[in-house]
Amino acid sequence: MTTLKTQKDFFLQVTSKEFISNDAVEIYQDLIYLRFDDVIKSSFPIFYSLIPEDLLEEYIRNFITYGANTAYVWKIPFEFAEFLIRTKKIKTKQHKDLLEFESIQVKMYVSNSKFKSGKLNWNKRYRLSTNATVLKTKFDIANKNNNKKQYILIYKDINDFEVYYIEITKVVYFFFKYLRNNHTSKKSLQLACRATSLNFKDVKDIITTTINNFTKNGLIV
């Protein structure tokens, strides 16, 4: 019983955000912090670049004290992001968008989902594969401009299995949105054109190659 209490006391000390005047405890505190710091910074590089260093350190130390539920290092970034939002430490839409954007990439990167290459058929019903996600933000991710609404397609490449993202047009965003409602690809594009006040035939002529590449690369199945 004494051993268990000692272990618990030690754990509480090394995960505390308070400074402990004990060399051994300090070493463990630093080791734990550096581990979390490395994982979080490498997972959220854009978010990290926009947050003052001292504030990010405060967030990480608070998270360590709060406690991670997972035993897997790769899951820590997701819990960290959830912690910041749940405890209302992140208040701006810009930072929430960034956390969601970078969390999606990490999750996609570690995913083992298989690709199903296909060929476009306008009369077929498609859906986004698990290797692709569409995100609408109020923040220009690429240029770090918080005044521009942006539509982003995040995807894992079928050839090198790396995760990439591209900006898509509003009509393409709506096309993906209507696919979720179990419409055929043709009907989805018609509804997307109506929502964006664009001519269906003109858009279809321009967009066919792009949509065909999405099916070919397993992004819609």
N, C-alpha and C positions, 0 to 999 in steps of 0.2 A: 504494500500500500504506500509506503514511504517512497519507494522507487517511482511509482506511478505519479505521485504528487510532485516529485522532483522533476520528472520529465515534463509534466504539464506546466509547471512554473517556468522551466527553461524555455519551453515553446512560446509561452506568452511573452517572455522577455525578448526573445530574438525576433518576434514578429511585431513587437510594439513599435509605434512611431516615435516614442519618447527616447531620448538619449539615455543609455544605461552606462554608468561609469564602471565598466568592467571590461578588461581587455578581451577576454574570451568571448563574452557576449557581443561586444562590438564587432569582432571578426565575423561571427555568424550573421549578425545583422547586415554587415556589408556584403557578404557572400550572397545572401538571400536577395537583397536589393539589386545587386548587379545582375543576378540571373533574371529577375523579373524585368529590369530595365532593358536588358539586351533583347529579350523576346518581344517586348512591347514596342520598342523603337524600330526593330527590324520588321515588325508586322504592320506598323502604322507610320511609315516614313513621312507622308505628307502632313498628317495630323501632328506628328512630332516637330516638323519644321515650322509650324505655325504657333506652337505653344511655348511660352517662356520656359526655359530649363528648370527654374526653381518651382514653377507651378506644376510642371509634369512630374517632378520629383515628389512633390506633395501628394499628387494624385496616386502615384505608384505606392508610396509609403502608406497612405490611407487604405489602398486596396489590399496590401499585404496584411495590415491589421484586421481589415474586414474579413479576409480569408477567402482563398480560392477553393471551390468545391472539387475541381478536377485534379486527377493525379497525372494528367497528360499535359506536357509542356505546350503542345500545339493548340490546346483549347484555352489556354490562359488569355490570349488576346480577346476572345469572344466574351469571356467573363469580365474582363477589365472594362470593355466597352459597355456592357450591360450595367456594371457597377456605376460607372460615371453617369449614365442616363437615369438609372433607378434612384440614385442619391441626389439627382438634380445638380450635379457639379458642372455638367455641360448644359449651357443655357442657350447658346446660339444655334440657329438652324445650320449655319455653315459647318460648325464642328460636328454636329449630329450627322450631316450628310457625309462628311469625310470618314467618320467612324464606320458608317454603314457601307460606304464605298470600299474601304480597305478591308473590312471584315468579310465582305462578299468575295474579294479576291483571295484572301487566305483560305477561306472555306472551300473555294473552287480548286485552289492549288492542291489541297490535300485530298480532294475527292477522287474516288476510284471509278466514277461513272464511265460507262462505255459509250463510244460514239456509234451512231447509226447514220451512215452516209445515204443520201437519197437524191431524187430528182424532182424538181418542182412540177406539181400538178395543181393548177388553179382551182380544180374542183374538189380537191382533197382537204380534209380538216387536219391542221397541224397544231402543235403546241411547242412552246420553248422547251428545249431539253434541259437537263440539270447542269449541262456544261455552258449555259448562257443565262444571263439575268439582265433585265432592263431596269434602269434606275432613273428617276426624274429628280433633279436637284435644283436648288435655287442658287447654286454656286458653281462657277466655271472651274472644274477640277484642274484642267490643263494649265490655265493661266492664273489660277488663284484669284479670280475676280468674283466677289460675292454679289455682284449686281446682275448677273446673267443667268437666266434659267437654262438648264442644259438637260438633254436626253442622252443617256449613255448606255451602250451595250457592252457588258462585261462578258468575256467568253474565254474558254480554254481551247487552244488551237489543236486541231486534229493531228497535226504533223509533229510538232515539238513538245506538245502538252504544257506549254507555257501559258500563263494567263495574260490576256491583253484587254484593252478597252478602246472603244472608238465612240466618237460623238455621232449620233444619228439625228435625222430630221424629225420634226414633229409628226409628219404623216407616217413615218416608219414606226415611231413610238405607238401611235394609235393602231397601226396595223397589228403589232404584237398584242396590244390590249384587247382588240376584238377577236384575235385568235383564241384567247382564253375563254371566250364565251361560246366556244364550239362552232364557230362559223367556218365555212370553207375559206381558203386563202383569198379567193376572188371576192367573196362577200365581205371579208375583213378589210380588204383594200378599198372596196366601194364605200364602206362605212367610215374608214379613215379619211378618205378624200372628202366625204361629206362634212366630217367634223372639222376639217382644215380648209374648207372652201376651195378645193383644188379639183381640176378636171381629171376624172378617172382614167380616161384613155391616155392622156399625156403622161400621167404619173406611172401608169402600168408600163408604157413603152420605156420609160427611163429606169424603172425600178426592177424590172424582170431579172436582169443579170444578177443584181445584188441579192434578191430573194432566192434565186437559184443557187447562188454560192452559199447562202445560209443552210439550205437543205443538203447541199453537197458536203459541207463541212460539219454536218450533224448538229447545227445550232437550233434548227426547228425539225421536229420529227413527227 
